[in-house]
């Protein structure tokens, strides 16, 4: 019976982990904006990115099979007084495409796509522009372990929390694994990923307001406290449950909220000015 319950608890922990990860990804500010609009008898499909990695320009592409449909791309640097730059999107088969100029790490552009069919002009996102953040390329040998180990930290955290709900539960060993995974994935690999992506190892408290860094620090503190409370064979069930709830709540906050953001006013006027 105990072995059966153990398997069931791991399955439940896995489902909670997957669900929270998908929710976090789908609600985050870097999730692409998708949709379809109708222009007379034609349909236009779009997927507008809000994040771009690497050293290249970002190509905006929409699907518009009707050759009579054209489009303009408007963009400007985020939080600046720059005028809007307007360029015509070029047709490539059934797609219309144009490039947003590459920005330095954490630089952001605001952009809109105006679809045109005769006298009909439609902005794909209405009056609200899309905001895209640029970042550096992160080596896969840092990014993949970071993602996998953070997933394991969340999985073990949920499993420890479930174990702590049992009156005779002993979550001590699972709590130690959770703390270890969180330390390696969030405190060691996380800053390395951030360094490659945005040029800084840490932008959370007290150096900045990056919510991802602050969330990681809070979760780490919660789990260290749970581990300390469980020394000398103490149960510390409520400490473990509290730490698990903290990490779960943190995972339900959209990823990359209040993330690194370049202040263009601190750059030379001509640098990265489209």
HELIX and SHEET records of a PDB file:
HELIX    1   1 UNK A    2  UNK A   27  1                                  26    
HELIX    2   2 UNK A  140  UNK A  165  1                                  26    
HELIX    3   3 UNK A  172  UNK A  182  1                                  11    
HELIX    4   4 UNK A  183  UNK A  189  3                                   7    
HELIX    5   5 UNK A  190  UNK A  198  1                                   9    
HELIX    6   6 UNK A  211  UNK A  229  1                                  19    
HELIX    7   7 UNK A  237  UNK A  251  1                                  15    
HELIX    8   8 UNK A  264  UNK A  266  5                                   3    
SHEET    1   A 5 UNK A  33  UNK A  39  0                                        
SHEET    2   A 5 UNK A  42  UNK A  48 -1                                        
SHEET    3   A 5 UNK A  58  UNK A  63 -1                                        
SHEET    4   A 5 UNK A  95  UNK A 100 -1                                        
SHEET    5   A 5 UNK A  90  UNK A  92 -1                                        
SHEET    1   B 5 UNK A  51  UNK A  53  0                                        
SHEET    2   B 5 UNK A 130  UNK A 135  1                                        
SHEET    3   B 5 UNK A 108  UNK A 117 -1                                        
SHEET    4   B 5 UNK A  70  UNK A  77 -1                                        
SHEET    5   B 5 UNK A  85  UNK A  88 -1                                        
SHEET    1   C 4 UNK A  51  UNK A  53  0                                        
SHEET    2   C 4 UNK A 130  UNK A 135  1                                        
SHEET    3   C 4 UNK A 108  UNK A 117 -1                                        
SHEET    4   C 4 UNK A 120  UNK A 123 -1                                        
END                                                                             
